[in-house]
């Protein structure tokens, strides 16, 4: 299974054909996972808020999200 399919299975949509995935919840919250190709960095955050903090709490990554992230990193050939 490809990383894109793994993210879609988790409810994320590919945003504008880039390596940005966004998930919208019923209460209007939007969460994103972004892959910065140039710097080889990954961010998860709430749209419109600081990348590293969400409502004063650390941003959690689920095991399934981590597996999808690792698959995307593998597909990108990052070492």
PDB file with one MODEL, atoms N, CA, C and O in Angstrom:
MODEL        1
ATOM      1  N   UNK A   1       0.844  -1.175   0.000  1.00  0.00           N
ATOM      2  CA  UNK A   1       0.000   0.000   0.000  1.00  0.00           C
ATOM      3  C   UNK A   1       0.895   1.247   0.000  1.00  0.00           C
ATOM      4  O   UNK A   1       1.893   1.300   0.718  1.00  0.00           O
ATOM      5  N   UNK A   2       0.539   2.222  -0.790  1.00  0.00           N
ATOM      6  CA  UNK A   2       1.285   3.486  -0.884  1.00  0.00           C
ATOM      7  C   UNK A   2       0.931   4.401   0.296  1.00  0.00           C
ATOM      8  O   UNK A   2      -0.128   4.262   0.908  1.00  0.00           O
ATOM      9  N   UNK A   3       1.832   5.331   0.598  1.00  0.00           N
ATOM     10  CA  UNK A   3       1.627   6.271   1.699  1.00  0.00           C
ATOM     11  C   UNK A   3       0.339   7.069   1.511  1.00  0.00           C
ATOM     12  O   UNK A   3      -0.413   7.263   2.467  1.00  0.00           O
ATOM     13  N   UNK A   4       0.082   7.523   0.310  1.00  0.00           N
ATOM     14  CA  UNK A   4      -1.134   8.309   0.040  1.00  0.00           C
ATOM     15  C   UNK A   4      -2.375   7.516   0.420  1.00  0.00           C
ATOM     16  O   UNK A   4      -3.311   8.062   1.004  1.00  0.00           O
ATOM     17  N   UNK A   5      -2.385   6.245   0.092  1.00  0.00           N
ATOM     18  CA  UNK A   5      -3.530   5.388   0.436  1.00  0.00           C
ATOM     19  C   UNK A   5      -3.649   5.213   1.947  1.00  0.00           C
ATOM     20  O   UNK A   5      -4.754   5.164   2.489  1.00  0.00           O
ATOM     21  N   UNK A   6      -2.504   5.119   2.624  1.00  0.00           N
ATOM     22  CA  UNK A   6      -2.512   4.977   4.080  1.00  0.00           C
ATOM     23  C   UNK A   6      -3.093   6.230   4.739  1.00  0.00           C
ATOM     24  O   UNK A   6      -3.891   6.135   5.671  1.00  0.00           O
ATOM     25  N   UNK A   7      -2.685   7.408   4.245  1.00  0.00           N
ATOM     26  CA  UNK A   7      -3.225   8.657   4.787  1.00  0.00           C
ATOM     27  C   UNK A   7      -4.732   8.768   4.508  1.00  0.00           C
ATOM     28  O   UNK A   7      -5.498   9.188   5.375  1.00  0.00           O
ATOM     29  N   UNK A   8      -5.143   8.393   3.311  1.00  0.00           N
ATOM     30  CA  UNK A   8      -6.562   8.458   2.971  1.00  0.00           C
ATOM     31  C   UNK A   8      -7.381   7.527   3.859  1.00  0.00           C
ATOM     32  O   UNK A   8      -8.501   7.865   4.244  1.00  0.00           O
ATOM     33  N   UNK A   9      -6.842   6.381   4.180  1.00  0.00           N
ATOM     34  CA  UNK A   9      -7.515   5.428   5.061  1.00  0.00           C
ATOM     35  C   UNK A   9      -7.714   6.022   6.452  1.00  0.00           C
ATOM     36  O   UNK A   9      -8.664   5.673   7.152  1.00  0.00           O
ATOM     37  N   UNK A  10      -6.816   6.916   6.847  1.00  0.00           N
ATOM     38  CA  UNK A  10      -6.902   7.592   8.148  1.00  0.00           C
ATOM     39  C   UNK A  10      -7.786   8.835   8.098  1.00  0.00           C
ATOM     40  O   UNK A  10      -7.965   9.507   9.114  1.00  0.00           O
ATOM     41  N   UNK A  11      -8.341   9.146   6.928  1.00  0.00           N
ATOM     42  CA  UNK A  11      -9.226  10.305   6.803  1.00  0.00           C
ATOM     43  C   UNK A  11      -8.553  11.555   6.286  1.00  0.00           C
ATOM     44  O   UNK A  11      -9.191  12.605   6.208  1.00  0.00           O
ATOM     45  N   UNK A  12      -7.271  11.472   5.928  1.00  0.00           N
ATOM     46  CA  UNK A  12      -6.552  12.626   5.383  1.00  0.00           C
ATOM     47  C   UNK A  12      -6.766  12.708   3.879  1.00  0.00           C
ATOM     48  O   UNK A  12      -6.910  11.690   3.201  1.00  0.00           O
ATOM     49  N   UNK A  13      -6.785  13.932   3.371  1.00  0.00           N
ATOM     50  CA  UNK A  13      -6.855  14.168   1.935  1.00  0.00           C
ATOM     51  C   UNK A  13      -5.550  14.800   1.485  1.00  0.00           C
ATOM     52  O   UNK A  13      -4.944  15.587   2.213  1.00  0.00           O
ATOM     53  N   UNK A  14      -5.129  14.453   0.291  1.00  0.00           N
ATOM     54  CA  UNK A  14      -3.941  15.072  -0.286  1.00  0.00           C
ATOM     55  C   UNK A  14      -4.328  16.492  -0.669  1.00  0.00           C
ATOM     56  O   UNK A  14      -5.334  16.699  -1.347  1.00  0.00           O
ATOM     57  N   UNK A  15      -3.539  17.469  -0.242  1.00  0.00           N
ATOM     58  CA  UNK A  15      -3.870  18.877  -0.448  1.00  0.00           C
ATOM     59  C   UNK A  15      -3.146  19.423  -1.671  1.00  0.00           C
ATOM     60  O   UNK A  15      -1.920  19.538  -1.666  1.00  0.00           O
ATOM     61  N   UNK A  16      -3.874  19.750  -2.690  1.00  0.00           N
ATOM     62  CA  UNK A  16      -3.343  20.392  -3.903  1.00  0.00           C
ATOM     63  C   UNK A  16      -2.259  19.574  -4.604  1.00  0.00           C
ATOM     64  O   UNK A  16      -1.391  20.151  -5.259  1.00  0.00           O
ATOM     65  N   UNK A  17      -2.287  18.267  -4.485  1.00  0.00           N
ATOM     66  CA  UNK A  17      -1.322  17.429  -5.183  1.00  0.00           C
ATOM     67  C   UNK A  17       0.095  17.516  -4.641  1.00  0.00           C
ATOM     68  O   UNK A  17       1.027  17.019  -5.272  1.00  0.00           O
ATOM     69  N   UNK A  18       0.274  18.141  -3.478  1.00  0.00           N
ATOM     70  CA  UNK A  18       1.595  18.259  -2.871  1.00  0.00           C
ATOM     71  C   UNK A  18       1.748  17.164  -1.817  1.00  0.00           C
ATOM     72  O   UNK A  18       0.879  16.304  -1.679  1.00  0.00           O
ATOM     73  N   UNK A  19       2.826  17.197  -1.093  1.00  0.00           N
ATOM     74  CA  UNK A  19       2.997  16.249   0.006  1.00  0.00           C
ATOM     75  C   UNK A  19       2.481  16.856   1.304  1.00  0.00           C
ATOM     76  O   UNK A  19       3.149  16.819   2.337  1.00  0.00           O
ATOM     77  N   UNK A  20       1.300  17.407   1.226  1.00  0.00           N
ATOM     78  CA  UNK A  20       0.586  17.933   2.384  1.00  0.00           C
ATOM     79  C   UNK A  20      -0.717  17.166   2.494  1.00  0.00           C
ATOM     80  O   UNK A  20      -1.447  17.013   1.514  1.00  0.00           O
ATOM     81  N   UNK A  21      -1.000  16.688   3.685  1.00  0.00           N
ATOM     82  CA  UNK A  21      -2.232  15.958   3.920  1.00  0.00           C
ATOM     83  C   UNK A  21      -3.030  16.716   4.958  1.00  0.00           C
ATOM     84  O   UNK A  21      -2.466  17.231   5.924  1.00  0.00           O
ATOM     85  N   UNK A  22      -4.336  16.790   4.770  1.00  0.00           N
ATOM     86  CA  UNK A  22      -5.187  17.537   5.684  1.00  0.00           C
ATOM     87  C   UNK A  22      -6.395  16.687   6.049  1.00  0.00           C
ATOM     88  O   UNK A  22      -6.940  15.960   5.218  1.00  0.00           O
ATOM     89  N   UNK A  23      -6.798  16.794   7.302  1.00  0.00           N
ATOM     90  CA  UNK A  23      -7.941  16.033   7.803  1.00  0.00           C
ATOM     91  C   UNK A  23      -8.887  17.014   8.467  1.00  0.00           C
ATOM     92  O   UNK A  23      -8.484  17.772   9.350  1.00  0.00           O
ATOM     93  N   UNK A  24     -10.131  17.003   8.052  1.00  0.00           N
ATOM     94  CA  UNK A  24     -11.125  17.909   8.637  1.00  0.00           C
ATOM     95  C   UNK A  24     -12.067  17.104   9.517  1.00  0.00           C
ATOM     96  O   UNK A  24     -12.615  16.085   9.095  1.00  0.00           O
ATOM     97  N   UNK A  25     -12.249  17.573  10.743  1.00  0.00           N
ATOM     98  CA  UNK A  25     -13.144  16.915  11.681  1.00  0.00           C
ATOM     99  C   UNK A  25     -14.523  17.553  11.618  1.00  0.00           C
ATOM    100  O   UNK A  25     -14.674  18.659  11.100  1.00  0.00           O
ATOM    101  N   UNK A  26     -15.527  16.861  12.144  1.00  0.00           N
ATOM    102  CA  UNK A  26     -16.906  17.351  12.106  1.00  0.00           C
ATOM    103  C   UNK A  26     -17.076  18.669  12.846  1.00  0.00           C
ATOM    104  O   UNK A  26     -17.959  19.457  12.506  1.00  0.00           O
ATOM    105  N   UNK A  27     -16.239  18.924  13.860  1.00  0.00           N
ATOM    106  CA  UNK A  27     -16.362  20.162  14.634  1.00  0.00           C
ATOM    107  C   UNK A  27     -15.623  21.337  13.981  1.00  0.00           C
ATOM    108  O   UNK A  27     -15.504  22.407  14.578  1.00  0.00           O
ATOM    109  N   UNK A  28     -15.129  21.133  12.757  1.00  0.00           N
ATOM    110  CA  UNK A  28     -14.478  22.211  12.022  1.00  0.00           C
ATOM    111  C   UNK A  28     -12.967  22.273  12.167  1.00  0.00           C
ATOM    112  O   UNK A  28     -12.313  23.031  11.451  1.00  0.00           O
ATOM    113  N   UNK A  29     -12.392  21.484  13.087  1.00  0.00           N
ATOM    114  CA  UNK A  29     -10.937  21.476  13.239  1.00  0.00           C
ATOM    115  C   UNK A  29     -10.295  20.890  11.987  1.00  0.00           C
ATOM    116  O   UNK A  29     -10.842  19.978  11.366  1.00  0.00           O
ATOM    117  N   UNK A  30      -9.148  21.415  11.627  1.00  0.00           N
ATOM    118  CA  UNK A  30      -8.363  20.879  10.512  1.00  0.00           C
ATOM    119  C   UNK A  30      -6.953  20.596  10.998  1.00  0.00           C
ATOM    120  O   UNK A  30      -6.287  21.460  11.567  1.00  0.00           O
ATOM    121  N   UNK A  31      -6.517  19.381  10.764  1.00  0.00           N
ATOM    122  CA  UNK A  31      -5.184  18.939  11.148  1.00  0.00           C
ATOM    123  C   UNK A  31      -4.412  18.661   9.867  1.00  0.00           C
ATOM    124  O   UNK A  31      -4.972  18.132   8.907  1.00  0.00           O
ATOM    125  N   UNK A  32      -3.126  19.014   9.844  1.00  0.00           N
ATOM    126  CA  UNK A  32      -2.333  18.739   8.648  1.00  0.00           C
ATOM    127  C   UNK A  32      -1.061  17.992   9.007  1.00  0.00           C
ATOM    128  O   UNK A  32      -0.560  18.082  10.128  1.00  0.00           O
ATOM    129  N   UNK A  33      -0.553  17.257   8.038  1.00  0.00           N
ATOM    130  CA  UNK A  33       0.781  16.665   8.094  1.00  0.00           C
ATOM    131  C   UNK A  33       1.472  17.129   6.823  1.00  0.00           C
ATOM    132  O   UNK A  33       0.989  16.890   5.716  1.00  0.00           O
ATOM    133  N   UNK A  34       2.608  17.794   6.993  1.00  0.00           N
ATOM    134  CA  UNK A  34       3.319  18.419   5.879  1.00  0.00           C
ATOM    135  C   UNK A  34       4.722  17.850   5.758  1.00  0.00           C
ATOM    136  O   UNK A  34       5.433  17.712   6.754  1.00  0.00           O
ATOM    137  N   UNK A  35       5.117  17.521   4.538  1.00  0.00           N
ATOM    138  CA  UNK A  35       6.465  17.034   4.256  1.00  0.00           C
ATOM    139  C   UNK A  35       7.226  18.142   3.538  1.00  0.00           C
ATOM    140  O   UNK A  35       6.872  18.518   2.420  1.00  0.00           O
ATOM    141  N   UNK A  36       8.270  18.666   4.178  1.00  0.00           N
ATOM    142  CA  UNK A  36       9.120  19.709   3.604  1.00  0.00           C
ATOM    143  C   UNK A  36      10.250  19.008   2.854  1.00  0.00           C
ATOM    144  O   UNK A  36      11.197  18.513   3.465  1.00  0.00           O
ATOM    145  N   UNK A  37      10.145  18.970   1.535  1.00  0.00           N
ATOM    146  CA  UNK A  37      11.083  18.235   0.689  1.00  0.00           C
ATOM    147  C   UNK A  37      12.505  18.798   0.793  1.00  0.00           C
ATOM    148  O   UNK A  37      13.466  18.039   0.908  1.00  0.00           O
ATOM    149  N   UNK A  38      12.635  20.118   0.753  1.00  0.00           N
ATOM    150  CA  UNK A  38      13.966  20.742   0.778  1.00  0.00           C
ATOM    151  C   UNK A  38      14.731  20.430   2.062  1.00  0.00           C
ATOM    152  O   UNK A  38      15.903  20.057   2.023  1.00  0.00           O
ATOM    153  N   UNK A  39      14.057  20.588   3.195  1.00  0.00           N
ATOM    154  CA  UNK A  39      14.737  20.421   4.483  1.00  0.00           C
ATOM    155  C   UNK A  39      14.601  19.011   5.053  1.00  0.00           C
ATOM    156  O   UNK A  39      15.175  18.702   6.096  1.00  0.00           O
ATOM    157  N   UNK A  40      13.843  18.160   4.368  1.00  0.00           N
ATOM    158  CA  UNK A  40      13.584  16.787   4.831  1.00  0.00           C
ATOM    159  C   UNK A  40      13.034  16.798   6.252  1.00  0.00           C
ATOM    160  O   UNK A  40      13.560  16.138   7.149  1.00  0.00           O
ATOM    161  N   UNK A  41      11.956  17.570   6.434  1.00  0.00           N
ATOM    162  CA  UNK A  41      11.317  17.675   7.750  1.00  0.00           C
ATOM    163  C   UNK A  41       9.824  17.434   7.605  1.00  0.00           C
ATOM    164  O   UNK A  41       9.230  17.673   6.553  1.00  0.00           O
ATOM    165  N   UNK A  42       9.241  16.957   8.686  1.00  0.00           N
ATOM    166  CA  UNK A  42       7.811  16.649   8.716  1.00  0.00           C
ATOM    167  C   UNK A  42       7.188  17.443   9.854  1.00  0.00           C
ATOM    168  O   UNK A  42       7.741  17.507  10.951  1.00  0.00           O
ATOM    169  N   UNK A  43       6.038  18.047   9.589  1.00  0.00           N
ATOM    170  CA  UNK A  43       5.324  18.809  10.607  1.00  0.00           C
ATOM    171  C   UNK A  43       3.899  18.300  10.699  1.00  0.00           C
ATOM    172  O   UNK A  43       3.303  17.901   9.698  1.00  0.00           O
ATOM    173  N   UNK A  44       3.365  18.318  11.895  1.00  0.00           N
ATOM    174  CA  UNK A  44       1.947  18.044  12.106  1.00  0.00           C
ATOM    175  C   UNK A  44       1.402  19.181  12.936  1.00  0.00           C
ATOM    176  O   UNK A  44       2.026  19.586  13.916  1.00  0.00           O
ATOM    177  N   UNK A  45       0.263  19.697  12.567  1.00  0.00           N
ATOM    178  CA  UNK A  45      -0.306  20.796  13.320  1.00  0.00           C
ATOM    179  C   UNK A  45      -1.752  21.039  12.982  1.00  0.00           C
ATOM    180  O   UNK A  45      -2.360  20.335  12.175  1.00  0.00           O
ATOM    181  N   UNK A  46      -2.283  22.055  13.620  1.00  0.00           N
ATOM    182  CA  UNK A  46      -3.658  22.473  13.381  1.00  0.00           C
ATOM    183  C   UNK A  46      -3.606  23.689  12.480  1.00  0.00           C
ATOM    184  O   UNK A  46      -2.871  24.637  12.759  1.00  0.00           O
ATOM    185  N   UNK A  47      -4.348  23.676  11.439  1.00  0.00           N
ATOM    186  CA  UNK A  47      -4.337  24.785  10.482  1.00  0.00           C
ATOM    187  C   UNK A  47      -4.613  26.101  11.193  1.00  0.00           C
ATOM    188  O   UNK A  47      -5.588  26.239  11.931  1.00  0.00           O
ATOM    189  N   UNK A  48      -3.728  27.066  10.953  1.00  0.00           N
ATOM    190  CA  UNK A  48      -3.890  28.388  11.539  1.00  0.00           C
ATOM    191  C   UNK A  48      -3.218  28.562  12.892  1.00  0.00           C
ATOM    192  O   UNK A  48      -3.262  29.651  13.464  1.00  0.00           O
ATOM    193  N   UNK A  49      -2.596  27.511  13.411  1.00  0.00           N
ATOM    194  CA  UNK A  49      -1.944  27.583  14.710  1.00  0.00           C
ATOM    195  C   UNK A  49      -0.476  27.203  14.571  1.00  0.00           C
ATOM    196  O   UNK A  49      -0.056  26.706  13.526  1.00  0.00           O
ATOM    197  N   UNK A  50       0.295  27.435  15.614  1.00  0.00           N
ATOM    198  CA  UNK A  50       1.713  27.091  15.602  1.00  0.00           C
ATOM    199  C   UNK A  50       1.890  25.599  15.327  1.00  0.00           C
ATOM    200  O   UNK A  50       1.086  24.777  15.766  1.00  0.00           O
ATOM    201  N   UNK A  51       2.926  25.270  14.614  1.00  0.00           N
ATOM    202  CA  UNK A  51       3.166  23.886  14.212  1.00  0.00           C
ATOM    203  C   UNK A  51       3.395  22.967  15.408  1.00  0.00           C
ATOM    204  O   UNK A  51       2.917  21.833  15.408  1.00  0.00           O
ATOM    205  N   UNK A  52       4.113  23.432  16.421  1.00  0.00           N
ATOM    206  CA  UNK A  52       4.544  22.531  17.475  1.00  0.00           C
ATOM    207  C   UNK A  52       3.609  22.473  18.677  1.00  0.00           C
ATOM    208  O   UNK A  52       3.815  21.655  19.573  1.00  0.00           O
ATOM    209  N   UNK A  53       2.614  23.300  18.715  1.00  0.00           N
ATOM    210  CA  UNK A  53       1.672  23.274  19.833  1.00  0.00           C
ATOM    211  C   UNK A  53       0.246  23.321  19.295  1.00  0.00           C
ATOM    212  O   UNK A  53      -0.039  24.004  18.311  1.00  0.00           O
ATOM    213  N   UNK A  54      -0.628  22.597  19.944  1.00  0.00           N
ATOM    214  CA  UNK A  54      -2.036  22.611  19.567  1.00  0.00           C
ATOM    215  C   UNK A  54      -2.844  22.799  20.850  1.00  0.00           C
ATOM    216  O   UNK A  54      -2.866  21.915  21.707  1.00  0.00           O
ATOM    217  N   UNK A  55      -3.491  23.920  20.980  1.00  0.00           N
ATOM    218  CA  UNK A  55      -4.313  24.206  22.146  1.00  0.00           C
ATOM    219  C   UNK A  55      -3.556  23.994  23.458  1.00  0.00           C
ATOM    220  O   UNK A  55      -4.137  23.527  24.438  1.00  0.00           O
ATOM    221  N   UNK A  56      -2.257  24.335  23.484  1.00  0.00           N
ATOM    222  CA  UNK A  56      -1.479  24.232  24.697  1.00  0.00           C
ATOM    223  C   UNK A  56      -0.989  22.825  25.022  1.00  0.00           C
ATOM    224  O   UNK A  56      -0.344  22.619  26.050  1.00  0.00           O
ATOM    225  N   UNK A  57      -1.285  21.862  24.168  1.00  0.00           N
ATOM    226  CA  UNK A  57      -0.828  20.487  24.404  1.00  0.00           C
ATOM    227  C   UNK A  57       0.157  20.095  23.321  1.00  0.00           C
ATOM    228  O   UNK A  57       0.166  20.673  22.234  1.00  0.00           O
ATOM    229  N   UNK A  58       0.984  19.111  23.625  1.00  0.00           N
ATOM    230  CA  UNK A  58       1.861  18.566  22.586  1.00  0.00           C
ATOM    231  C   UNK A  58       1.002  17.918  21.513  1.00  0.00           C
ATOM    232  O   UNK A  58      -0.072  17.392  21.802  1.00  0.00           O
ATOM    233  N   UNK A  59       1.471  17.956  20.296  1.00  0.00           N
ATOM    234  CA  UNK A  59       0.745  17.335  19.196  1.00  0.00           C
ATOM    235  C   UNK A  59       1.065  15.851  19.200  1.00  0.00           C
ATOM    236  O   UNK A  59       2.230  15.455  19.187  1.00  0.00           O
ATOM    237  N   UNK A  60       0.040  15.052  19.218  1.00  0.00           N
ATOM    238  CA  UNK A  60       0.208  13.610  19.246  1.00  0.00           C
ATOM    239  C   UNK A  60       0.188  13.045  17.838  1.00  0.00           C
ATOM    240  O   UNK A  60      -0.533  13.535  16.970  1.00  0.00           O
ATOM    241  N   UNK A  61       0.982  12.016  17.622  1.00  0.00           N
ATOM    242  CA  UNK A  61       0.980  11.277  16.366  1.00  0.00           C
ATOM    243  C   UNK A  61       0.576   9.854  16.710  1.00  0.00           C
ATOM    244  O   UNK A  61       1.217   9.203  17.536  1.00  0.00           O
ATOM    245  N   UNK A  62      -0.472   9.376  16.088  1.00  0.00           N
ATOM    246  CA  UNK A  62      -0.913   8.012  16.347  1.00  0.00           C
ATOM    247  C   UNK A  62       0.033   7.020  15.681  1.00  0.00           C
ATOM    248  O   UNK A  62       0.809   7.388  14.799  1.00  0.00           O
ATOM    249  N   UNK A  63      -0.034   5.780  16.100  1.00  0.00           N
ATOM    250  CA  UNK A  63       0.804   4.745  15.511  1.00  0.00           C
ATOM    251  C   UNK A  63       0.512   4.616  14.013  1.00  0.00           C
ATOM    252  O   UNK A  63       1.438   4.462  13.217  1.00  0.00           O
ATOM    253  N   UNK A  64      -0.748   4.676  13.627  1.00  0.00           N
ATOM    254  CA  UNK A  64      -1.120   4.570  12.207  1.00  0.00           C
ATOM    255  C   UNK A  64      -0.575   5.748  11.408  1.00  0.00           C
ATOM    256  O   UNK A  64      -0.129   5.572  10.274  1.00  0.00           O
ATOM    257  N   UNK A  65      -0.607   6.960  11.995  1.00  0.00           N
ATOM    258  CA  UNK A  65      -0.022   8.123  11.327  1.00  0.00           C
ATOM    259  C   UNK A  65       1.482   7.945  11.170  1.00  0.00           C
ATOM    260  O   UNK A  65       2.042   8.256  10.119  1.00  0.00           O
ATOM    261  N   UNK A  66       2.131   7.446  12.209  1.00  0.00           N
ATOM    262  CA  UNK A  66       3.573   7.218  12.155  1.00  0.00           C
ATOM    263  C   UNK A  66       3.922   6.213  11.058  1.00  0.00           C
ATOM    264  O   UNK A  66       4.913   6.389  10.349  1.00  0.00           O
ATOM    265  N   UNK A  67       3.128   5.177  10.919  1.00  0.00           N
ATOM    266  CA  UNK A  67       3.366   4.185   9.872  1.00  0.00           C
ATOM    267  C   UNK A  67       3.224   4.814   8.490  1.00  0.00           C
ATOM    268  O   UNK A  67       4.023   4.531   7.597  1.00  0.00           O
ATOM    269  N   UNK A  68       2.204   5.672   8.303  1.00  0.00           N
ATOM    270  CA  UNK A  68       2.013   6.357   7.019  1.00  0.00           C
ATOM    271  C   UNK A  68       3.165   7.327   6.749  1.00  0.00           C
ATOM    272  O   UNK A  68       3.647   7.427   5.620  1.00  0.00           O
ATOM    273  N   UNK A  69       3.601   8.037   7.786  1.00  0.00           N
ATOM    274  CA  UNK A  69       4.727   8.965   7.651  1.00  0.00           C
ATOM    275  C   UNK A  69       5.986   8.196   7.248  1.00  0.00           C
ATOM    276  O   UNK A  69       6.700   8.602   6.331  1.00  0.00           O
ATOM    277  N   UNK A  70       6.255   7.089   7.935  1.00  0.00           N
ATOM    278  CA  UNK A  70       7.432   6.284   7.610  1.00  0.00           C
ATOM    279  C   UNK A  70       7.375   5.757   6.180  1.00  0.00           C
ATOM    280  O   UNK A  70       8.397   5.698   5.497  1.00  0.00           O
ATOM    281  N   UNK A  71       6.194   5.379   5.731  1.00  0.00           N
ATOM    282  CA  UNK A  71       6.038   4.900   4.355  1.00  0.00           C
ATOM    283  C   UNK A  71       6.331   6.026   3.368  1.00  0.00           C
ATOM    284  O   UNK A  71       6.995   5.805   2.355  1.00  0.00           O
ATOM    285  N   UNK A  72       5.836   7.241   3.658  1.00  0.00           N
ATOM    286  CA  UNK A  72       6.084   8.387   2.782  1.00  0.00           C
ATOM    287  C   UNK A  72       7.579   8.695   2.735  1.00  0.00           C
ATOM    288  O   UNK A  72       8.117   8.969   1.662  1.00  0.00           O
ATOM    289  N   UNK A  73       8.254   8.654   3.880  1.00  0.00           N
ATOM    290  CA  UNK A  73       9.699   8.886   3.947  1.00  0.00           C
ATOM    291  C   UNK A  73      10.429   7.847   3.099  1.00  0.00           C
ATOM    292  O   UNK A  73      11.362   8.180   2.369  1.00  0.00           O
ATOM    293  N   UNK A  74      10.006   6.601   3.197  1.00  0.00           N
ATOM    294  CA  UNK A  74      10.598   5.530   2.388  1.00  0.00           C
ATOM    295  C   UNK A  74      10.405   5.802   0.894  1.00  0.00           C
ATOM    296  O   UNK A  74      11.333   5.645   0.101  1.00  0.00           O
ATOM    297  N   UNK A  75       9.194   6.210   0.523  1.00  0.00           N
ATOM    298  CA  UNK A  75       8.908   6.494  -0.897  1.00  0.00           C
ATOM    299  C   UNK A  75       9.713   7.693  -1.406  1.00  0.00           C
ATOM    300  O   UNK A  75      10.058   7.752  -2.587  1.00  0.00           O
ATOM    301  N   UNK A  76      10.013   8.643  -0.524  1.00  0.00           N
ATOM    302  CA  UNK A  76      10.808   9.801  -0.903  1.00  0.00           C
ATOM    303  C   UNK A  76      12.290   9.476  -0.994  1.00  0.00           C
ATOM    304  O   UNK A  76      13.064  10.242  -1.569  1.00  0.00           O
ATOM    305  N   UNK A  77      12.686   8.348  -0.429  1.00  0.00           N
ATOM    306  CA  UNK A  77      14.081   7.949  -0.456  1.00  0.00           C
ATOM    307  C   UNK A  77      14.951   8.716   0.525  1.00  0.00           C
ATOM    308  O   UNK A  77      16.167   8.787   0.350  1.00  0.00           O
ATOM    309  N   UNK A  78      14.330   9.300   1.572  1.00  0.00           N
ATOM    310  CA  UNK A  78      15.094  10.030   2.586  1.00  0.00           C
ATOM    311  C   UNK A  78      15.893   9.035   3.408  1.00  0.00           C
ATOM    312  O   UNK A  78      15.390   7.980   3.794  1.00  0.00           O
ATOM    313  N   UNK A  79      17.135   9.382   3.667  1.00  0.00           N
ATOM    314  CA  UNK A  79      17.996   8.512   4.489  1.00  0.00           C
ATOM    315  C   UNK A  79      18.606   9.285   5.606  1.00  0.00           C
ATOM    316  O   UNK A  79      19.359   8.728   6.404  1.00  0.00           O
TER     317      UNK A  79
ENDMDL
END
